[in-house]
Amino acid sequence: MAGPLTLGEIVQRLGGRVAGDPKTRVHQVASLDGADARHISFFTGRRYRAKLAATRAGAVVLGPEAEGETTLPRIVAENPYAYFARLSQLFNPLVVQAPGVHPAAVVAKSAKLGARVSLGAGCVVGEDAVIGDDSTLYPRVVVYPRCTIGARAIVHSGAVIGADGFGIAEDEERWIKIPQIGTVRIGEDVEIGANTTIDRGAIDDTLIEDGVKLDNQIQIGHNVRIGAHTAIAGCVGIAGSTDIGRHCTIGGAAIIIGHLRIGDHVNISAGTVVSRSILKPGTYTGVYPFDEHSSWARAAAQLRRKGKKHG
């Protein structure tokens, strides 16, 4: 931990502006609900006004439009949520595994490990795989042969990089496996959550570009491309050959059908099923609210009738 800091000292390090007493000293970050006088919290919207009014925090981070919402000592920042993230890192430096290969990891002789790579217990790195400088693979990550991970990657436990994609062809009521001869290429500064799987390409490579952030238990099919700085929440399923642009966000449990194109700066809400390409930036939602089954069935039937009427 950085130890106690005054608001003035924080602003000197991270920028922003102090409103109130710059000598206010804080020891740690906390939520508005859980904070006391030792803590600094953050406020990002009107729906949290009641919590802001009731908080016992010693200080808060907020945006310029909300500066008058409280008389507490405060740091005014253009993006209070991102500022709070940096502030939390200041008080709680990120902890990673020490560099080196755990004795219980298995690394192929032809694999190439960059400087200061950290491999946890039970990791497996296959033939001709490449792991970039300063990357951390937590226990039991599997990197299949010929896959590449760029510098400063964080790959959490149980992730599998480069397993075969789901390539099969039907022949006389039997399935014939299609060899998956592509690889997975992962850029720099990528984070991959626990138990996330990224399939190798069927012929061309599966591509994860720089700065992509993947949550836990995501399935990425073969030949998918995910553009730089896109963030994807847990339990998302992306079918093969989908092309996703840069700076997108995809909410938890969304499903993207294969062979689609998602443009840059597209935001897909949680639980949405995407069945056609999206080329225009914006937010897209396709969640049908739950209800008692009988009510849900009636509403769905009404929607079908309206669709046929206007189709």
N, C-alpha and C positions, 0 to 999 in steps of 0.2 A: 504493500500500500504506500501511497505517496505521503501519508500522514495528514494532519489537519492543514487546511489551506484557507486563506482569506479569499473573499470574492475578488478582491483586487489582484491577488496572485493568480487566481484561475484565469481571469481575463488577460493578464499578461501572457499566459501560456497559450490560451485557446482563442483569444479574440472575444468579440462581443462587447457589451457595455454594461456597467453597473448602475442600477437605480437603487438608491438607498445607501446604507453604510458599507463602504468597500472593505472595512475592517471586520465585517461579519465572518466568523470562522466556522467552517464546516468540516466534518470528519469523514463523511461517507454519503453515498447517494441512497435514495429510498423513494418508494411510491408516495403519493399524496396521503394515502390512507395510513401507511406504516411509518411515516416520518416523525421524528421529534426534533428538538432544537439543535441536535448535532448534525442533522441531515440537510441535504439539498435535494429538492425534487423538481419535477417539470410539469408544465401545463401546456396542453396542445389544442384545446378546443372548448367550445361553450358547454358541451355536455358534461364537462368536468368542473363546472363552476361551483357546484355545491361542495365537492371535495376540496377545491382550492380554498373556499371560505372556511372549511372546517379543519384544514390541515394544521398540524403542529410543527411543520418543517421550519428550520431556521432561515431558509432561503429557497427560492424557486428559479427555474429557467423558463422563460416564456418569450413569445414573439412580440415585436413592436406594437402590433395591433391590440395586444392583451396587457400592455404595461400597466394600465390603470385598473386592472381587475383585482389587484391586491396591494396592500401597503407593506407587505413583507419585503425585506431586502431581496433583490432579484438581479439576475443577469438577463439582459435583453439580447436575443440572437435571432437572426433571420430564419433559421431552421432549428427550432428548439429541440426537436427530437434527435436530429443528428448531433447537435451540440451536446445533448445529454449523453449520447453514446460515447463521444470522445471524453467527456467528463468522467463517465463510469470507468473507461479504460485508464484514466489518470489515477483514480483511486484504487483500481483493481487491475493491475497489469495482467495481460493475457498469459496464462500458464500453458506451456506446451511441453511435450516430452523432450527430454534431453537428446541432443544429436547422437546418432549411432545406431547400430543394428542390434536389436535384442538377440540374445543367444537362441531363442526359440523361433526366430524368423528364418525363412528359407528364401534365399536369393540366388537365382540362376547365375552361373559363371559369366554368361554373356550379357547380363543386365548391366546397366550403367546407372550408378547413383551419383548425384551431384554433391557438392560440398554441404556439409552440415545437415544432411538428410537424417530423419529420425524414423525408424521402423519399429513398431511395437511388437509384443509377443504374438506369435502365430501369424504374422504377415507372410504372404507368399508373393514373390515378384518373379514373373516368368521370363523365359528366354528372350533376349534382345529388347526387353522393356527398358524404358528410360524414366527416371525420376529426377526432376530438376532441383536446383540448389534450394536449401532452406525449407524443403517440403517435409510435412509431418504426416505419417500414416499411423493411425492408432491401431491397437491390437486387432488382428484377424481381418485385415484388409487384404483382398486378393487382386493382384494386377496380372492379367493374362499376358501371354507372350506378345511382343511387338507393340504393346500399348505405350503411350507417351503421356507423362504428366509434367506440366511446366513448373517453373519456380514458385516457391512460397505457397504451394497447395496445402490445404488441410483436408485430410480424408478420414472420416470417422469410422469407428469400429463396424465391421460387418459389410462394408461397401464392397461391391464386386465390379471391377472395371474390365470389360472386354470379354464377357461370356458370349456364347453364340447368340446371335439374333434369332428370332422365330421365323426361320426360312424353311418352308416345306412346300412340296408340290404334290398334288393328288394324281395318282395313276392307278386306274382300275381299282378304286375304292381302298387304296393303300397310300400312305404318305411316304414320299421320298425326301430325305434331308438334303437341303441345298447347302453346300459348304459355305461357311461365312469367312471369307478370305480377307476382308478389310480389317482395320484396327480401330482403336479409339485414340483420338488426339485431344488432349486437354491443355488449355492455355495456362497462363500465369495468374496467380492470385485467385484461384478457384477454391471454393469450399464445397465439400460433398458430404452430406449427412449420413448418419448411421443407417446401414442396411439399404442404401440406395444402390440401384443396379444400372449400369450403362452398357448396353450391348455393343459388340463390335459390328462393323459394317459388313453387309453381304458381299459387296465388291469394293465400293469406295468406303472411306472412313466415316465413322461417327465423330462429330466435331463439337467440342465444348470450348467456346472462346474465352478470352481473358476476362477475369473478374466475375464470372458467373457464380451465383450462390444457390446451392441446392440443399433443401431440407432433407429430413429423414424419409425413408421408404418411398422414394420416387422410382418409377420405372421409365427408362429412356430406351426406346427401341432402336433397331439398327438403322444406320444412315441418317439419323437425326442430326440437325445442326442447331445449336443454341447460341444465339448471338451474344456479343460481349455485354457484361454487366446486367444480364437478365437474372431475376430472382424468382425461384419457384418453391412454393410451400409444400408441406408433407403430403404424401399419398397421391400425388399427381401421376397420371399415366399418359405417356406420350408414345403413340404408335409410330411405326417405322416410316422413314423418309419424310418426316415433317421438318419444315424449315422455319425456325423461330427467330425473329429479329433481335436487335439490340435494345437494351433498356426496357425490356418487358417485365411485367409481373404476372404470375399465375398463382391464383389462390388454391388453398388446400383441396384435395380430392377432385380437382378438375380433370377432365378427360379430353384429350385431343386426338381425333381420328387421324389415321395415317395419310401421308402424301398431301398434306395441306401446307399452306404458306401463311405464316403469321408475321405481319410487318413490324417495323420498329415502333417502340413506344405504345404497345398494346397492353392493356391491363385486363386480365380475365378473372372474373370473380370466382370465389370458392364454389365448388360443386357444379360448375358449368360444364356442359358437354359441347365441345366445339366440333361441328360436323361439316363446316365449310371454311374456306380461307378467309382471313381477315387482313385486309390491306390498308385500312384507314386507322390512324392512331386514335385511341380512345379507350373507354372502359366498356366491357361487354359482359352481360350477365344472362344466364339461362337457368336460374334456379327456380323450380316450381315448389311453392311452399307446401310443407306437409300438413295433413289434416286427418281426421278420422277417415278410415278407408272408404266408407260409403259416400261421404261428402267429397272426398278427393276424386272418386270415380265419376260422380255426377259432374263435377267441374271439368274434368278431363273430357267427358263426352260432349259437354257444351262447347268446349274449345274446338274439338274435332268438327262439330256441326258448323260452327262459324267459319272454320277454315275451308270447308267444302263449299259453303255458301259464297265466300269471297274469292275462292280459288279460280 
